[in-house]
């Protein structure tokens, strides 16, 4: 199914294996097994990079890390009498999510795990449901693929942050960050409070003592603004500007020595692998206990799912623009650059962001899509059953470089991608139906 690479300092147990082994179980099986194995979880666990998140296992993954986070926070109460058991600030867990609906699902799961009786208390629940629920549900028009429906469901506002205070039978919502155990936030929500150099009002002291950092639906962050993630990571574990009523006699020595990043567990869940996520894992996951990276299985690529017969050229250089041509540009910055160029050259064009497009005869991928199945879906748009055209009159052109190796593997398959990257040829041609 997938491969695992593991670099470890020799921990006696491997509780992180449990995280990625149980995500393929049903929800009932996961809940039972997680609750049974929760007692074996240790404080020293490895970092995890899991790029196999899917529509089917997404909720199971969410359940697992919610229970893991709650277990980490609640066990601190057991050791509360020990000396040197605190950080410089209170927040211990930071969960980064793309949308308000994702935060709503996380809180609902934590509520179901904590609220075992009618005597349990959750504060500000009504306010939370109002602000994070879907305000005015509208009937969706037109057909959208399943992955679209599952990703953009509920409240998709991407600007939020909320603190949670946790006790055995109590969950406090909207607590101030320095009184919170868990923080749920979007990259944009964190960026607006972290600020930038020179801003008068900015705060990032609450990031000093984060012991568990969880990124869920991380691939969606690539469609937002990845710079927000890099800014977050650069402000973790910095020396606080204020004391925030900390009892220094109880602060752990490794926190005072500035070694917090080596004791932080980072969990990254994504539906795909990318250079940005690999860089995050390699440069910013420094857990002394080691790290686990799950490798995606080899595939034949989504090129095999194209039903339209058309020549597909994959050159390194730019191809001449033809009439009725669609240029696919995944990056907004590249779009602005190309839009300005067309304006200067007085080239007639129109830009759209809708999913379904008709009338395309030629498609140029300025860069390969982040999600491999987008490639086959766009190529299949060239087949218009109401107006059949000559097969030779439709083409697909892809511009790529050696830095697009992972995206290329998702489209043409691992073996073909390796050959194309290392080949001396500048252009490679595929024709749908020729053993693709």
Steps between C-alpha positions, in 0.01 A plus 500: 500500500778741593855507627645647817837658563591541864786681672478443874710554808402155625174555686381178666149531353359642179157652577512700176459175308161479657399832343555388142397137548149577625398758242384222267252363753135593527403769750361249752810281475728803529322635807517163678861434415619853573334501841657164576846614393488849650655378823815392316572837342818655629612860519798432274353429156636562154401754240270365229449596136199317353416596136230232461203694640188429291129577501443156650743515792491874576259475793689206651824701487323791666370274776845353564687830534219657707524216752880518491492877569248467783700218653813717493325793670310301763796292613667823609251514787634167623851641525394839635675444832837445337747782475619619161181395320407819316604714207545876486142536371195279549394393146627147435325393178458698178275355230518681166192456279392655167132586567258576782309183416816299574526667841132425564557131432803491730309662787205265448731198524674634810160570655384143437821363651485720812127519564425158650209612721228762529707676767763594245532867407588675175509878512408741217363211293219702345735780394740246352228323300385836364845622396641172370189336360363564153300823528269479199514156337410535134407234251802424285453537128677296238718193530820510702742209554493317832835638615373854440179435694688348794767771515279808465222394733342708774659829607810546283616828656880473529556776759452377857675413824354370826640390834376193690531435873481130584414316820369148564133594464527855375581657165529878498476670162633846415753505783781752473809348343705523819223315687456233229628145479416451131487755219312443174589745226536548126828617344344839424358528852845442647672733255276793593590466869868420444527802274812613321817684590416860584135442597402680821267225622622144459514199728672163467605421859222238518699290249798461733403179679301310236562129565280359224455661158238346270445594136182348355392529133845647442465478122225765519753745649687482169190646331483782756825679586793278593692801629268502803629153591865597469436808717333282764791257510754783530321636810478174694695476827634856495585668829183663641487878522307484828488263800124428474481410873720194458641321806864462396564250779277251315621561145676204342875538461494410131254786444727747681796374297315567173467134401121495464510426127675170571216390732212609275305235312382607153227311313441581133197355321460562127337338199817538295875549521665817375840673524354756741376231740827308469691817588275562799559147626875495437589848630250566778434158656789455742354261757789329679298175509513483120255533214281281282425576136240298310575467128221489246479182298612501138226573248456487124390865505170666418595514134352149476157645589477720190232380260552767236747400230743786466874554467658619825835675468711564806775746397730716712433809287187709438270392218339753258155621605213372285134598472252347743786428738464459874810575712488333840689701766487365858701786655339843541840667470564332164148600392571868574828480313340341192196731511725806496700356211186442291385855574833645385496291182131586437400134485128435532425277798254442782577358842265272692508299820202270445543126484315404180611653170367416153629573153868430574703362210848544648612501861836616633603418856722791603578281801373155587201492737554447872237223493585242229139415412448859384717417198277222368184697579618801299616285210165323492330841461644508148255229400175675409243237400267768354762635262751232407819644355790349315721309743805672355352844574521462878825498696636514852833661588672487839792714613709342774847495653698271731345682797157365400603136550232421760217657300627332186499159674135545590410562136718265293602251770821454697695305238418734212572807714844371597585432136375842383686696767830325426459489121706719269190561285322834540160377381306183583186400316211287629191402306198380698428136427859404428544278804454794734 
